[in-house]
Amino acid sequence: MESSFTHIRLSDTFTPAFLRKFRCSDTYLNQFLERRARKHQNELLAVTYLVFNEQTNLIGYYTLSSDSMPATDVIRSKFTNGKLYHSYPAIKIGRFAIDGKYKGFNYGSIVMDFIKYRFANIQQEVASRYLLVDAYNNDKVLSFYKEKNNFEFWTKEDKDSNTRLMYYDLMKSKI
């Protein structure tokens, strides 16, 4: 998958003053990047990747961490042979944001496609079958994950919660 974006792991090179310039429509996501992302990374809770365009402008960021997807009959039905697992390996997208200056250019889906491709096709140290996200339970966010990026709802039981657990089977992006 070719992308004109560069994904760089958060490091001390990026000062709080630099990160403070990032502004999406969600105050919590802005504050996380500026104040908590480095701490989460140092505590091995999540790794933050900054996404830059060709002009080296910060257009977005996302965090990744290890997770697992509990085995249910629906998930087990995807596996025809082999051992039945109690859970299946997953990568959790904890936070995902595009700067407001770059909304409407489909950058969110381009970055999401990169993440899918990366984990489905590039040799990883640890296997992972699914991408997971706790999506804000509003029409715009759910549409981004479901309609634009082919995530599925994990359950109907969280339909009245603040967030909805959604998953994407990385086998769909395997080439």
Helices and strands as residue ranges (DSSP letters): E 6-9, H 16-20, H 27-31, I 32-36, H 37-42, E 47-52, E 58-70, H 73-76, E 87-98, G 100-102, H 107-121, E 130-136, H 139-143, I 144-148, E 152-153, E 163-169, G 170-173
